[in-house]
Amino acid sequence: MSLNALRMCVVLQDCADQLSVLGNIVRPAADSDGSKSPPPDNKLQRDRHFVAYVINGLIVELLETNTCKSLITAVQGEKMKKAQLLDILNREEESRQKVTNLQKQLHNIQKEKTEECERLKESIVHLRQQVEDMRVRTEWQVEYVNNCAQQQICEGQNINAHKQKKLEDEVMMLQEKLEEEQSAHTIMENFLERQLASLQEKKPFWIKRYEKDMEEKEQELTTLQNKRANNLAQLHELSKKCRDMQQVIIEDRTEKEWLRIQLEKEQREKDAAIKIQSWWRGTVVRRGLGSPKKSDQAKPKKGKKKKK
């Protein structure tokens, strides 16, 4: 065991003795007072006992293991207890604040409900008055509607009587027309029967006439088909001739165009040669190189000399 640990144990033991002495001093002071004074501070006594307990444990730990873990553990435990106590106090304060707010809200709600009850009572009185007015108004409306209904019933009966009389007149008129139509139908039926008998008598004649006409038309159709075939053949021949003639015309036009282009080219060359000759003759005359005839006669001589 080190010297520092021994010194610390001595100091801690001295602190423990002083705490015990402090406890003895506080207790006799409270006992000597004959008046009914309040008991000593329990928190102070608890703190003193706790400190004495921690110091005694620390002295034992220092003597045995030369460490102070019990002190650290005690301090951490007290910190946790203090934190829990502060948490409890904060929650209690919040609860008190919530209770105060709820009381205020309750007071406001009671006030609002009281005002709402007053308004509802006034509304009930007003609605009762309106119900009474509506009842009187409804009685008047019912009476008015009944009078209007009776008046409309009377008018409807008069209108229906007039319409009934009119419809009866129309029925009588339609019956007369129906009798006329029936007589006309009988006459028309007899006439059609006679016409049908006459047509049935003429039916064989028209059948024969139909067959004869059909034979004639078939012959005409055959003749027309033959003519059409001949015309088509002629049309093909004429079309072929027309194509040949068109080809000849195109070739002739092409040849004429080519001849025209050649003639124009020859004419341009001729005009160009004449211009060149005119220019040369003018140049010879202006410069005095001799007459053109002499130069033309001298040229063949030069050519003959070249041949030699």
Buried (B, 14 or more C-beta within 10 A) or exposed (E): EEEEBEEBBEEBEEBBEEBEEEBEEBEEEEEEEEEEEEEBEEEEBEEBEEBBEBBBBBBEBBEEEEEBEBBEEBEEEEEEEEEEEEEEEEEEEEEEEEEEEEEEEEEEEEEEEEEEEEEEEEEEEEEEEEEEEEEEEEEEEEEEEEEEEEEEEEEEEEEEEEEEEEEEEEEEEEEEEEEEEEEEEEEEEEEEEEEEEEEEEEEEEEEEEEEEEEEEEEEEEEEEEEEEEEEEEEEEEEEEEEEEEEEEEEEEEEEEEEEEEEEEEEEEEEEEEEEEEEEEEEEBEEEEEEEEEEEEEEEEEEEEEEEE
